[in-house]
Amino acid sequence: MNPIVTASRPLPWLALALCLFASEVPAGSFQVNPIRVDIAKGSTTAITVRNDGDDALVIQASLVGWSQDDKGQDVYTATKEALVTPPIMTVPAGGEQIVRVGLRRAPDAQRELTYRLYLEEVPPPPKPGFTGLQVALRVGVPVFVPPTVPAIRRLEWSAQVGTDGAVRLTAQNTGNTHVQITDFELGRPGGGEPLAHQTALAYVLAGQRRLWTLPVPPDRVQAVSELRLKADTDAGAIDTPVNVER
């Protein structure tokens, strides 16, 4: 089980429970701050890992390249473009460890570079007689390197209605920097009750797109040529008409 925790902006300490699902096995916990990394040109960024548990934790750090395919799915690949140190650490109970992330290449002139930093507990060997299941949580922290040209954050929206009435909504990022969508609502141009509402919490990387399939009763979108989209993003609120294709 590998949950990924992301946020659109730095937040206060984020507590992560690392639970061992077995009787009489205590849970450990660590905290990460910040939970989003922005690397300026020629710099490194420090992340603090704090162990609030009663036992020392061994945590492994790794960094991968982050892109998206033509369906908007996240793709992670091995990379040597960025460096994380230390790659493995022991954080004592009640203690802290500084993790540094730096770029080993020049920033891209035209487009933002994107990576993910993973921090994962390395479970200790099970005690004699242990028959339960040890589960370690992995945390993925987004890492962004801005382009050397001014950042442009722009989404273009389109919608397609299928024969089943479902609306297939697409957000195309035509800018050179990511946009994170946290919430959106789709309705008729004249207002009224929304056709669909979703808490998205999704990144659309530069030059990429994200797709959603929203179940809507066919009679609600029959003969509709335009919809109204309202969305909250880390680039600001969006209120725009969306053309409907059939």
GUNUMAR-32143 format. One record per residue: residue in one letter; y, x, z of N, C-alpha, C in turn. Coordinates in pm, 1 decimal. Example, Ala and Ser with C-alpha at 12.3 -4.5 7.8 and 13.67 -1.06 7.14 Angstrom:
BEGIN
[r A, [-569.0, 1319.0, 780.0], [-450.0, 1230.0, 780.0], [-330.0, 1320.0, 780.0]] [r S, [-225.0, 1285.0, 708.0], [-106.0, 1367.0, 714.0], [3.0, 1290.0, 787.0]] 
This chain:
BEGIN
[r M, [-118.4, 85.1, 0.0], [0.0, 0.0, 0.0], [122.9, 88.3, 0.0]] [r N, [205.9, 78.0, -98.9], [318.4, 168.4, -114.5], [448.2, 92.7, -134.9]] [r P, [502.5, 31.8, -29.5], [628.7, -37.8, -48.4], [739.4, 60.1, -81.9]] [r I, [834.1, 18.3, -165.3], [950.8, 98.4, -199.0], [1072.4, 28.0, -143.3]] [r V, [1151.3, 97.7, -64.3], [1270.8, 40.1, -5.6], [1391.6, 95.1, -78.4]] [r T, [1472.1, 9.3, -135.9], [1591.6, 51.5, -206.1], [1709.5, -29.2, -159.6]] [r A, [1830.2, 22.5, -185.8], [1953.0, -50.3, -154.4], [2058.7, -13.3, -253.8]] [r S, [2157.0, -99.6, -269.7], [2262.0, -75.2, -366.6], [2370.9, 15.6, -313.1]] [r R, [2371.8, 39.6, -182.4], [2473.1, 126.0, -123.8], [2417.0, 181.8, 4.7]] [r P, [2471.8, 294.5, 58.2], [2420.8, 348.6, 182.9], [2431.2, 246.0, 294.4]] [r L, [2325.8, 236.0, 375.5], [2323.2, 144.0, 487.3], [2304.0, 222.2, 615.6]] [r P, [2323.8, 157.6, 732.8], [2290.0, 224.5, 857.4], [2142.8, 258.8, 859.2]] [r W, [2103.7, 329.6, 963.7], [1964.5, 373.6, 977.0], [1867.2, 263.2, 941.0]] [r L, [1767.3, 300.1, 863.3], [1664.9, 204.4, 822.6], [1535.0, 242.1, 892.7]] [r A, [1487.3, 153.4, 978.6], [1365.0, 180.1, 1054.3], [1244.9, 137.4, 973.7]] [r L, [1145.1, 221.5, 967.6], [1025.0, 194.5, 888.5], [903.5, 206.0, 979.7]] [r A, [831.0, 97.3, 995.4], [712.6, 100.0, 1081.7], [594.9, 152.4, 1003.3]] [r L, [530.8, 253.1, 1056.1], [409.6, 309.7, 994.0], [292.1, 266.3, 1081.5]] [r C, [227.3, 159.1, 1040.7], [130.7, 95.2, 1128.8], [-10.7, 140.3, 1097.9]] [r L, [-90.3, 157.8, 1201.1], [-232.6, 183.5, 1187.7], [-303.6, 56.5, 1231.3]] [r F, [-371.0, -9.9, 1134.8], [-427.8, -139.9, 1162.1], [-565.2, -122.6, 1226.8]] [r A, [-564.3, -101.7, 1356.5], [-687.5, -92.3, 1433.5], [-650.6, -116.9, 1577.7]] [r S, [-745.1, -164.7, 1656.4], [-716.9, -194.0, 1795.5], [-688.6, -65.8, 1871.8]] [r E, [-591.8, -73.2, 1963.6], [-556.4, 34.3, 2054.3], [-509.6, 160.1, 1982.6]] [r V, [-458.1, 145.7, 1862.4], [-401.1, 260.0, 1790.6], [-250.2, 238.5, 1783.5]] [r P, [-169.1, 323.7, 1849.9], [-25.5, 301.1, 1853.5], [37.8, 319.6, 1716.2]] [r A, [148.5, 247.2, 1692.8], [221.4, 259.4, 1566.6], [325.6, 367.5, 1579.1]] [r G, [349.3, 439.4, 1470.5], [456.7, 537.0, 1465.3], [570.5, 483.0, 1381.5]] [r S, [684.9, 546.9, 1387.2], [797.7, 501.8, 1306.7], [888.9, 618.8, 1276.1]] [r F, [953.2, 613.9, 1157.2], [1059.1, 709.0, 1127.5], [1171.9, 638.6, 1056.4]] [r Q, [1288.3, 699.6, 1058.8], [1406.6, 641.6, 999.1], [1464.6, 739.3, 898.0]] [r V, [1525.8, 682.1, 792.7], [1582.0, 762.8, 684.4], [1728.0, 723.7, 664.8]] [r N, [1814.4, 822.0, 654.3], [1956.8, 795.7, 634.5], [2020.2, 907.0, 550.4]] [r P, [2084.4, 872.7, 435.1], [2099.6, 739.4, 376.7], [1975.5, 701.8, 296.6]] [r I, [1973.8, 580.3, 243.1], [1858.4, 537.5, 163.4], [1895.3, 527.3, 15.1]] [r R, [2002.0, 594.3, -22.6], [2039.3, 612.6, -162.7], [2110.9, 745.8, -171.9]] [r V, [2081.5, 824.2, -277.2], [2137.5, 958.6, -292.3], [2218.8, 966.1, -420.9]] [r D, [2342.1, 1015.5, -409.6], [2427.0, 1043.3, -525.1], [2460.0, 1191.6, -522.5]] [r I, [2420.2, 1263.3, -626.1], [2441.1, 1407.6, -631.8], [2559.1, 1438.2, -723.2]] [r A, [2663.8, 1493.5, -666.6], [2778.7, 1534.1, -746.9], [2746.8, 1665.9, -816.4]] [r K, [2826.4, 1699.7, -918.6], [2804.5, 1819.8, -998.1], [2803.3, 1944.2, -909.7]] [r G, [2696.0, 2023.9, -924.1], [2686.7, 2151.4, -854.4], [2664.7, 2141.4, -705.1]] [r S, [2620.2, 2026.3, -655.4], [2605.1, 2010.7, -510.6], [2462.6, 1970.5, -475.4]] [r T, [2434.4, 1974.2, -346.2], [2310.0, 1920.8, -293.0], [2345.8, 1811.7, -192.0]] [r T, [2250.0, 1725.6, -164.4], [2271.4, 1616.3, -70.7], [2167.9, 1623.5, 39.1]] [r A, [2212.4, 1598.8, 162.6], [2123.3, 1604.0, 278.2], [2083.3, 1463.0, 320.7]] [r I, [1956.6, 1447.4, 354.3], [1902.1, 1323.3, 408.4], [1841.4, 1355.7, 544.2]] [r T, [1864.0, 1268.9, 640.2], [1809.0, 1289.3, 773.9], [1688.8, 1199.0, 794.9]] [r V, [1579.0, 1260.1, 836.3], [1458.8, 1186.4, 873.3], [1444.3, 1196.8, 1025.3]] [r R, [1439.3, 1083.0, 1092.9], [1432.1, 1082.4, 1239.2], [1306.1, 1012.2, 1284.3]] [r N, [1236.1, 1072.5, 1376.3], [1111.0, 1019.5, 1428.8], [1138.3, 950.4, 1562.1]] [r D, [1127.3, 818.2, 1564.6], [1146.7, 742.0, 1686.4], [1015.7, 709.6, 1757.1]] [r G, [906.5, 762.9, 1706.6], [777.4, 736.8, 1767.4], [748.3, 826.9, 1885.0]] [r D, [631.0, 807.6, 1942.3], [589.0, 885.2, 2058.7], [506.9, 1007.7, 2021.7]] [r D, [473.5, 1022.0, 1894.8], [392.9, 1135.2, 1849.0], [461.7, 1203.3, 1731.5]] [r A, [432.3, 1331.0, 1713.6], [486.4, 1403.5, 1598.7], [432.3, 1343.2, 1469.7]] [r L, [513.9, 1345.2, 1364.8], [474.3, 1293.5, 1234.6], [480.2, 1404.1, 1130.5]] [r V, [379.3, 1409.0, 1045.4], [382.2, 1497.0, 929.4], [424.0, 1412.4, 809.9]] [r I, [531.4, 1453.5, 743.2], [586.4, 1376.0, 631.9], [595.1, 1465.4, 509.2]] [r Q, [548.9, 1414.5, 398.4], [552.2, 1487.1, 271.6], [661.9, 1430.4, 182.9]] [r A, [739.5, 1518.2, 120.5], [848.9, 1477.3, 32.0], [817.2, 1520.8, -110.4]] [r S, [844.5, 1432.8, -206.0], [825.9, 1465.8, -347.0], [933.3, 1395.2, -427.4]] [r L, [961.7, 1448.5, -544.9], [1067.2, 1392.4, -628.2], [1016.0, 1377.9, -770.4]] [r V, [1039.3, 1260.3, -832.8], [990.2, 1232.2, -967.4], [1103.8, 1180.3, -1053.7]] [r G, [1087.8, 1196.4, -1185.7], [1182.9, 1137.5, -1278.6], [1163.9, 987.0, -1284.0]] [r W, [1273.4, 915.1, -1305.2], [1270.2, 768.5, -1303.6], [1333.3, 715.0, -1431.3]] [r S, [1257.4, 636.7, -1505.7], [1307.3, 571.9, -1627.1], [1250.2, 430.9, -1632.1]] [r Q, [1278.4, 358.1, -1739.3], [1225.6, 223.4, -1757.5], [1177.2, 207.2, -1900.4]] [r D, [1068.4, 130.1, -1917.3], [1016.5, 108.9, -2051.5], [1087.0, -9.5, -2117.6]] [r D, [1043.8, -45.2, -2240.3], [1114.2, -149.5, -2314.8], [1093.5, -288.4, -2257.1]] [r K, [1006.4, -301.9, -2157.1], [988.4, -429.1, -2087.8], [1061.2, -431.9, -1953.8]] [r G, [1133.0, -323.8, -1925.7], [1209.1, -317.8, -1801.8], [1129.8, -272.4, -1681.4]] [r Q, [1006.2, -226.1, -1702.1], [924.3, -179.4, -1591.5], [959.4, -34.4, -1556.6]] [r D, [961.6, -3.4, -1428.1], [992.2, 132.1, -1384.6], [879.6, 228.1, -1422.1]] [r V, [917.7, 347.5, -1466.7], [822.8, 452.1, -1505.3], [859.5, 578.6, -1428.7]] [r Y, [761.8, 640.7, -1364.7], [785.4, 761.5, -1286.0], [702.7, 876.7, -1344.1]] [r T, [767.3, 991.6, -1361.0], [700.8, 1107.3, -1420.0], [732.7, 1232.6, -1340.4]] [r A, [642.6, 1328.9, -1345.6], [667.6, 1456.3, -1278.8], [789.3, 1524.9, -1341.1]] [r T, [865.8, 1593.9, -1259.6], [985.8, 1660.2, -1309.7], [1010.6, 1790.2, -1233.3]] [r K, [1073.2, 1885.2, -1302.1], [1119.2, 2008.6, -1239.5], [1271.6, 2018.1, -1245.1]] [r E, [1334.9, 1906.8, -1282.3], [1479.6, 1905.2, -1297.4], [1553.0, 1900.7, -1163.9]] [r A, [1485.1, 1853.7, -1060.2], [1546.6, 1843.5, -928.2], [1449.9, 1898.9, -824.5]] [r L, [1504.2, 1935.1, -710.2], [1426.5, 2003.3, -607.2], [1449.9, 1935.5, -473.0]] [r V, [1342.2, 1919.0, -395.1], [1353.4, 1869.3, -259.1], [1292.8, 1972.2, -165.5]] [r T, [1362.3, 1997.8, -55.5], [1315.4, 2096.0, 41.5], [1348.3, 2048.9, 183.2]] [r P, [1254.5, 2063.6, 277.7], [1119.0, 2114.3, 260.2], [1028.6, 2007.8, 199.0]] [r P, [924.3, 2050.4, 126.2], [834.3, 1952.4, 65.5], [739.9, 1887.4, 166.0]] [r I, [719.0, 1953.1, 279.2], [637.1, 1894.5, 384.9], [695.7, 1938.0, 518.1]] [r M, [692.3, 1848.8, 614.6], [759.1, 1876.3, 741.5], [685.3, 1808.0, 855.3]] [r T, [699.8, 1864.5, 973.7], [651.2, 1801.1, 1096.2], [772.9, 1764.9, 1179.7]] [r V, [790.0, 1636.4, 1204.5], [904.8, 1588.6, 1280.6], [855.7, 1553.0, 1420.2]] [r P, [900.6, 1623.3, 1525.2], [851.5, 1595.0, 1659.6], [897.6, 1458.7, 1708.8]] [r A, [829.3, 1407.3, 1807.4], [867.2, 1278.5, 1865.6], [1011.3, 1284.8, 1915.1]] [r G, [1093.1, 1189.5, 1872.1], [1233.1, 1187.7, 1911.6], [1320.1, 1288.5, 1839.5]] [r G, [1263.5, 1359.8, 1742.3], [1336.8, 1465.2, 1673.1], [1383.9, 1423.7, 1534.8]] [r E, [1454.5, 1516.7, 1468.6], [1508.7, 1493.2, 1335.1], [1476.0, 1609.9, 1243.4]] [r Q, [1476.7, 1581.8, 1114.3], [1457.4, 1683.7, 1011.0], [1554.1, 1656.1, 896.4]] [r I, [1625.1, 1760.4, 852.9], [1714.0, 1749.4, 738.1], [1635.0, 1780.2, 610.8]] [r V, [1644.4, 1690.9, 512.4], [1582.3, 1710.8, 382.1], [1694.7, 1724.3, 280.4]] [r R, [1689.0, 1825.7, 195.2], [1794.5, 1848.6, 97.2], [1741.8, 1825.0, -44.6]] [r V, [1824.3, 1757.1, -123.8], [1791.3, 1727.8, -263.0], [1898.9, 1790.2, -350.6]] [r G, [1857.3, 1868.7, -448.5], [1951.7, 1934.5, -538.3], [1904.5, 1930.3, -681.8]] [r L, [1997.1, 1947.6, -774.6], [1968.1, 1945.3, -917.9], [1946.6, 2087.0, -968.2]] [r R, [1843.1, 2106.9, -1049.8], [1812.5, 2238.5, -1105.6], [1858.0, 2251.3, -1250.6]] [r R, [1927.6, 2152.6, -1300.2], [1979.0, 2152.6, -1436.6], [2123.2, 2102.0, -1431.9]] [r A, [2192.4, 2114.1, -1543.7], [2328.1, 2060.9, -1551.4], [2323.1, 1909.5, -1566.3]] [r P, [2420.0, 1836.3, -1511.9], [2425.7, 1692.2, -1536.0], [2434.0, 1662.5, -1684.9]] [r D, [2383.1, 1547.5, -1724.3], [2391.5, 1506.3, -1863.9], [2535.9, 1470.3, -1896.9]] [r A, [2580.7, 1508.0, -2014.7], [2720.5, 1483.3, -2051.3], [2748.4, 1335.3, -2073.0]] [r Q, [2648.7, 1260.8, -2120.7], [2674.6, 1123.8, -2164.2], [2612.1, 1015.7, -2075.9]] [r R, [2504.1, 1049.0, -2006.4], [2431.0, 943.9, -1935.5], [2388.5, 990.5, -1796.7]] [r E, [2386.8, 896.9, -1704.4], [2342.2, 922.7, -1568.5], [2195.3, 965.3, -1566.1]] [r L, [2162.8, 1061.6, -1481.5], [2024.8, 1101.7, -1458.4], [1972.7, 1026.5, -1335.7]] [r T, [1845.9, 987.2, -1340.1], [1789.5, 907.4, -1231.6], [1654.0, 962.0, -1188.8]] [r Y, [1634.8, 966.3, -1057.2], [1510.5, 1015.8, -997.5], [1475.6, 927.7, -878.4]] [r R, [1355.3, 949.9, -825.2], [1316.1, 886.9, -698.6], [1262.6, 994.1, -605.4]] [r L, [1312.2, 990.6, -483.0], [1262.2, 1077.1, -377.1], [1165.6, 995.7, -291.7]] [r Y, [1042.2, 1045.1, -278.1], [943.0, 977.1, -196.0], [921.8, 1053.3, -65.7]] [r L, [920.5, 978.1, 42.5], [888.8, 1031.2, 174.7], [768.6, 953.2, 226.3]] [r E, [661.4, 1025.7, 256.9], [535.7, 958.6, 293.4], [470.5, 1028.5, 410.7]] [r E, [428.1, 948.0, 506.5], [356.9, 1002.3, 621.7], [219.7, 1053.3, 580.0]] [r V, [180.9, 1167.2, 633.3], [45.1, 1219.0, 616.3], [-30.5, 1184.3, 744.4]] [r P, [-120.8, 1086.9, 740.1], [-188.7, 1043.8, 863.1], [-272.5, 1156.9, 922.1]] [r P, [-278.3, 1165.2, 1055.1], [-364.8, 1265.8, 1117.3], [-511.0, 1228.6, 1099.7]] [r P, [-601.3, 1323.9, 1118.3], [-744.0, 1290.1, 1109.7], [-778.6, 1182.8, 1212.0]] [r P, [-864.1, 1087.8, 1175.8], [-901.5, 982.0, 1271.4], [-974.2, 1040.5, 1391.8]] [r K, [-953.2, 976.2, 1505.5], [-1020.0, 1020.7, 1627.4], [-1168.5, 985.6, 1621.9]] [r P, [-1251.4, 1059.6, 1695.1], [-1395.5, 1030.1, 1695.3], [-1421.3, 884.5, 1732.2]] [r G, [-1505.7, 820.4, 1653.4], [-1540.8, 681.5, 1679.8], [-1446.2, 580.3, 1618.5]] [r F, [-1340.5, 626.0, 1552.8], [-1244.4, 532.8, 1492.6], [-1307.4, 465.7, 1370.1]] [r T, [-1301.0, 332.8, 1364.9], [-1362.3, 258.2, 1254.6], [-1261.8, 169.3, 1182.1]] [r G, [-1135.2, 175.9, 1217.1], [-1034.4, 91.6, 1154.1], [-981.5, 153.6, 1025.9]] [r L, [-870.7, 99.8, 981.2], [-807.4, 144.9, 857.5], [-669.9, 201.6, 888.8]] [r Q, [-644.7, 325.6, 847.4], [-513.9, 387.3, 864.6], [-430.4, 360.9, 739.1]] [r V, [-310.0, 308.4, 757.1], [-222.0, 276.3, 645.3], [-90.0, 348.7, 663.6]] [r A, [-54.2, 433.4, 568.4], [72.8, 505.4, 572.9], [166.8, 444.8, 470.6]] [r L, [291.2, 420.7, 510.6], [390.2, 365.7, 419.4], [465.0, 476.6, 347.1]] [r R, [495.6, 451.7, 220.9], [573.5, 545.3, 140.9], [709.1, 482.7, 109.5]] [r V, [815.2, 560.2, 123.7], [950.6, 512.1, 99.3], [1006.4, 582.5, -24.1]] [r G, [1058.7, 504.2, -118.7], [1119.6, 560.4, -238.6], [1271.0, 548.1, -232.5]] [r V, [1342.2, 658.2, -232.1], [1488.0, 660.3, -225.9], [1543.3, 689.6, -365.1]] [r P, [1626.7, 601.3, -422.2], [1683.3, 628.9, -554.6], [1781.2, 745.9, -550.4]] [r V, [1775.5, 829.1, -652.6], [1862.8, 946.9, -663.9], [1937.5, 938.1, -796.4]] [r F, [2070.2, 945.1, -792.1], [2153.2, 931.9, -911.7], [2240.7, 1055.8, -930.2]] [r V, [2250.8, 1099.9, -1055.5], [2340.2, 1210.5, -1092.5], [2433.1, 1157.4, -1200.6]] [r P, [2561.7, 1140.2, -1172.7], [2651.8, 1078.2, -1270.6], [2673.4, 1167.0, -1392.1]] [r P, [2707.4, 1109.0, -1506.8], [2738.1, 1189.8, -1626.6], [2872.8, 1258.6, -1608.9]] [r T, [2898.4, 1355.9, -1694.2], [3026.3, 1427.3, -1685.1], [3140.0, 1347.1, -1746.1]] [r V, [3109.2, 1251.7, -1832.8], [3212.4, 1162.0, -1887.0], [3232.4, 1047.6, -1788.8]] [r P, [3342.0, 971.8, -1800.8], [3363.4, 859.0, -1709.8], [3247.9, 759.4, -1713.5]] [r A, [3214.8, 706.9, -1596.2], [3104.7, 611.6, -1585.7], [3144.2, 476.4, -1642.4]] [r I, [3052.6, 416.2, -1719.8], [3071.2, 281.8, -1775.9], [2956.5, 195.5, -1725.8]] [r R, [2988.8, 85.0, -1660.4], [2886.6, -4.0, -1605.4], [2902.9, -139.1, -1673.8]] [r R, [2807.9, -170.4, -1761.6], [2823.0, -290.5, -1843.1], [2685.6, -350.0, -1874.2]] [r L, [2671.9, -479.9, -1848.7], [2549.6, -552.8, -1880.3], [2578.3, -658.3, -1986.7]] [r E, [2486.3, -672.7, -2081.1], [2492.2, -779.2, -2179.9], [2369.4, -868.5, -2159.6]] [r W, [2394.3, -998.9, -2149.9], [2289.1, -1093.5, -2115.6], [2249.0, -1178.4, -2235.9]] [r S, [2122.3, -1214.3, -2241.6], [2072.4, -1307.1, -2342.5], [1960.1, -1388.5, -2281.3]] [r A, [1934.3, -1505.4, -2340.5], [1828.8, -1592.7, -2289.0], [1751.5, -1654.1, -2404.6]] [r Q, [1624.4, -1674.5, -2381.7], [1538.4, -1736.9, -2481.0], [1455.9, -1844.7, -2411.2]] [r V, [1450.5, -1962.5, -2472.6], [1374.4, -2073.2, -2415.2], [1243.4, -2085.9, -2490.9]] [r G, [1132.3, -2079.4, -2418.0], [1001.4, -2092.5, -2479.6], [960.4, -2238.3, -2493.8]] [r T, [849.0, -2262.5, -2560.1], [799.3, -2399.1, -2577.2], [757.4, -2461.1, -2444.8]] [r D, [730.0, -2376.0, -2345.4], [693.3, -2426.4, -2213.1], [815.1, -2458.5, -2129.0]] [r G, [935.5, -2435.0, -2183.6], [1058.0, -2461.2, -2111.0], [1106.3, -2345.7, -2027.4]] [r A, [1022.0, -2243.7, -2008.3], [1062.9, -2129.2, -1928.5], [1176.4, -2054.2, -1998.4]] [r V, [1272.7, -2009.0, -1919.2], [1383.9, -1930.6, -1971.8], [1354.1, -1783.3, -1948.3]] [r R, [1356.7, -1706.6, -2056.0], [1334.5, -1562.5, -2046.9], [1471.0, -1494.2, -2056.4]] [r L, [1515.0, -1444.5, -1942.8], [1648.9, -1387.8, -1929.0], [1642.1, -1236.3, -1939.2]] [r T, [1731.5, -1177.9, -2018.1], [1734.8, -1032.7, -2038.2], [1872.4, -978.9, -2003.3]] [r A, [1873.8, -870.8, -1925.3], [1996.5, -797.3, -1897.1], [1985.2, -660.7, -1963.6]] [r Q, [2069.9, -632.5, -2060.7], [2070.2, -505.1, -2132.3], [2187.0, -421.7, -2082.6]] [r N, [2157.4, -302.2, -2032.9], [2262.7, -212.6, -1983.9], [2313.5, -128.9, -2100.4]] [r T, [2433.0, -161.6, -2150.1], [2492.6, -87.2, -2260.5], [2589.3, 19.4, -2210.9]] [r G, [2594.9, 40.0, -2081.1], [2678.2, 145.3, -2024.9], [2601.5, 274.8, -2009.9]] [r N, [2660.0, 370.3, -1940.3], [2595.6, 500.5, -1920.7], [2557.6, 526.1, -1774.9]] [r T, [2565.5, 421.4, -1691.5], [2536.0, 430.6, -1549.2], [2459.1, 306.1, -1507.4]] [r H, [2375.3, 319.4, -1408.7], [2292.5, 208.3, -1362.4], [2377.9, 93.9, -1307.9]] [r V, [2317.1, -25.2, -1305.6], [2372.1, -141.4, -1236.1], [2258.5, -201.3, -1153.8]] [r Q, [2287.0, -231.6, -1027.2], [2187.2, -299.0, -944.9], [2225.3, -445.5, -928.8]] [r I, [2132.6, -533.6, -965.4], [2153.0, -677.5, -953.0], [2086.8, -722.9, -824.1]] [r T, [2162.5, -790.5, -739.6], [2108.2, -833.6, -611.1], [2079.2, -982.4, -605.6]] [r D, [2141.1, -1060.7, -694.4], [2124.6, -1204.3, -687.8], [2181.5, -1265.3, -816.2]] [r F, [2115.0, -1367.2, -871.6], [2175.4, -1435.5, -985.7], [2136.5, -1582.5, -988.4]] [r E, [2219.6, -1659.7, -1058.1], [2202.3, -1803.6, -1069.4], [2229.4, -1844.2, -1212.6]] [r L, [2142.5, -1929.2, -1267.9], [2154.4, -1974.6, -1405.5], [2175.4, -2125.7, -1404.7]] [r G, [2278.9, -2171.4, -1477.6], [2307.9, -2313.6, -1478.9], [2364.2, -2358.8, -1612.3]] [r R, [2401.8, -2485.5, -1620.3], [2463.2, -2539.9, -1740.7], [2611.2, -2500.6, -1745.3]] [r P, [2669.1, -2494.1, -1864.2], [2810.1, -2454.3, -1876.2], [2904.6, -2544.7, -1796.7]] [r G, [2872.1, -2674.2, -1788.3], [2961.5, -2767.0, -1719.5], [2944.4, -2770.4, -1569.7]] [r G, [2854.7, -2688.6, -1515.1], [2831.9, -2687.4, -1371.5], [2715.9, -2775.9, -1332.3]] [r G, [2718.2, -2822.6, -1209.3], [2608.6, -2903.7, -1157.8], [2504.7, -2819.3, -1086.8]] [r E, [2390.1, -2881.0, -1061.2], [2283.9, -2812.0, -988.9], [2228.7, -2696.0, -1071.7]] [r P, [2211.7, -2576.7, -1010.5], [2159.0, -2461.1, -1085.0], [2020.0, -2489.1, -1141.4]] [r L, [1995.0, -2432.4, -1258.5], [1862.4, -2442.7, -1318.4], [1764.1, -2346.3, -1254.1]] [r A, [1814.1, -2230.6, -1213.9], [1728.5, -2128.3, -1153.5], [1814.7, -2039.0, -1066.2]] [r H, [1755.0, -1989.5, -960.3], [1822.5, -1895.9, -870.7], [1720.5, -1792.5, -824.9]] [r Q, [1763.2, -1668.2, -821.3], [1669.5, -1563.4, -782.7], [1742.3, -1449.9, -712.3]] [r T, [1681.9, -1401.4, -604.9], [1727.3, -1277.7, -542.5], [1654.8, -1164.5, -614.0]] [r A, [1729.9, -1088.0, -691.3], [1667.2, -996.1, -785.8], [1636.5, -860.1, -724.5]] [r L, [1736.6, -795.6, -662.4], [1720.3, -661.5, -607.6], [1657.5, -567.7, -710.9]] [r A, [1718.0, -564.6, -828.2], [1661.4, -487.9, -939.6], [1766.4, -395.0, -998.7]] [r Y, [1723.3, -273.7, -1032.3], [1809.0, -178.8, -1103.4], [1787.7, -195.0, -1253.5]] [r V, [1897.6, -186.2, -1328.4], [1890.0, -173.6, -1473.6], [1953.6, -39.4, -1507.0]] [r L, [1871.5, 55.3, -1549.1], [1920.4, 191.5, -1573.6], [1998.5, 198.1, -1704.3]] [r A, [2076.4, 303.1, -1718.7], [2160.9, 320.3, -1837.5], [2076.8, 314.8, -1964.6]] [r G, [2119.7, 230.8, -2059.6], [2049.3, 218.4, -2186.5], [1920.5, 139.7, -2180.2]] [r Q, [1887.9, 82.6, -2063.8], [1762.0, 11.0, -2047.9], [1789.1, -137.6, -2027.4]] [r R, [1682.9, -214.5, -2008.0], [1697.5, -357.5, -1988.0], [1598.2, -405.9, -1884.3]] [r R, [1627.2, -522.4, -1828.7], [1539.5, -586.6, -1731.5], [1516.5, -730.7, -1776.2]] [r L, [1393.7, -780.8, -1760.5], [1358.4, -914.8, -1805.1], [1306.5, -998.1, -1688.4]] [r W, [1341.3, -1126.2, -1689.4], [1290.7, -1222.3, -1592.3], [1242.0, -1346.7, -1666.1]] [r T, [1132.7, -1405.3, -1621.0], [1086.0, -1533.5, -1672.5], [1108.3, -1637.4, -1563.9]] [r L, [1192.0, -1736.3, -1593.9], [1233.9, -1834.6, -1495.1], [1178.4, -1971.3, -1533.7]] [r P, [1089.5, -2029.6, -1452.9], [1035.2, -2162.0, -1485.5], [1142.4, -2269.9, -1469.8]] [r V, [1169.0, -2340.6, -1577.4], [1268.1, -2448.1, -1578.1], [1205.8, -2567.8, -1648.4]] [r P, [1218.5, -2689.5, -1594.5], [1165.3, -2807.7, -1665.0], [1222.7, -2816.5, -1806.0]] [r P, [1137.9, -2838.6, -1908.1], [1185.6, -2838.8, -2047.2], [1301.9, -2933.6, -2072.2]] [r D, [1303.8, -3049.0, -2005.0], [1410.8, -3145.0, -2031.0], [1546.4, -3096.6, -1980.2]] [r R, [1545.6, -2995.3, -1890.1], [1671.4, -2944.4, -1837.1], [1741.1, -2851.5, -1935.4]] [r V, [1667.0, -2794.7, -2029.1], [1727.0, -2698.8, -2122.8], [1711.7, -2744.8, -2268.4]] [r Q, [1665.1, -2866.8, -2287.6], [1648.0, -2917.2, -2422.9], [1783.3, -2927.4, -2493.5]] [r A, [1789.8, -2875.4, -2614.1], [1910.5, -2879.2, -2698.1], [2029.1, -2806.8, -2635.9]] [r V, [2004.9, -2721.0, -2536.6], [2113.4, -2642.2, -2476.9], [2129.7, -2512.7, -2555.5]] [r S, [2249.6, -2484.3, -2602.1], [2274.5, -2362.0, -2679.7], [2341.6, -2252.6, -2597.1]] [r E, [2383.2, -2287.9, -2476.1], [2452.3, -2190.1, -2392.0], [2426.7, -2222.2, -2244.9]] [r L, [2409.8, -2118.4, -2165.6], [2393.3, -2131.1, -2021.4], [2503.3, -2051.7, -1951.1]] [r R, [2517.5, -2076.2, -1821.7], [2617.5, -2003.7, -1743.3], [2545.8, -1918.0, -1640.5]] [r L, [2580.1, -1789.8, -1639.2], [2516.7, -1696.8, -1546.1], [2617.6, -1649.4, -1443.3]] [r K, [2578.3, -1656.3, -1317.4], [2655.7, -1598.1, -1208.7], [2565.8, -1497.9, -1137.0]] [r A, [2614.2, -1376.8, -1118.3], [2531.6, -1272.2, -1058.2], [2614.5, -1184.7, -966.7]] [r D, [2548.4, -1131.3, -864.8], [2609.1, -1031.5, -776.2], [2547.1, -896.4, -807.5]] [r T, [2630.5, -796.2, -831.9], [2582.2, -662.0, -863.0], [2664.9, -559.4, -786.2]] [r D, [2616.8, -435.5, -784.6], [2694.6, -330.4, -719.7], [2812.0, -285.4, -805.2]] [r A, [2826.8, -345.3, -924.7], [2943.8, -320.9, -1008.4], [3043.2, -437.1, -999.2]] [r G, [3013.9, -535.4, -912.7], [3100.7, -650.2, -897.5], [3032.0, -779.5, -936.8]] [r A, [3098.8, -891.3, -911.2], [3043.6, -1022.6, -944.2], [3054.5, -1048.8, -1093.9]] [r I, [2956.6, -1123.5, -1147.2], [2952.4, -1158.4, -1289.4], [2952.6, -1310.9, -1301.9]] [r D, [3033.5, -1362.7, -1390.4], [3034.7, -1505.0, -1424.9], [3058.6, -1511.1, -1576.3]] [r T, [2950.9, -1537.4, -1653.0], [2961.0, -1523.7, -1797.3], [2872.2, -1625.7, -1868.4]] [r P, [2912.5, -1670.4, -1988.5], [2824.6, -1754.8, -2069.3], [2713.0, -1670.4, -2130.1]] [r V, [2597.9, -1733.0, -2151.0], [2480.7, -1666.3, -2208.9], [2429.9, -1751.6, -2324.5]] [r N, [2423.8, -1694.6, -2444.2], [2371.0, -1766.2, -2560.3], [2220.3, -1786.0, -2545.3]] [r V, [2172.3, -1900.8, -2590.6], [2030.8, -1933.8, -2580.2], [1967.5, -1925.7, -2718.2]] [r E, [1859.6, -1848.1, -2728.3], [1783.1, -1837.7, -2851.6], [1655.2, -1919.7, -2837.3]] [r R, [1606.8, -1970.6, -2950.0], [1483.8, -2052.2, -2948.1], [1386.5, -2003.1, -3055.1]] 
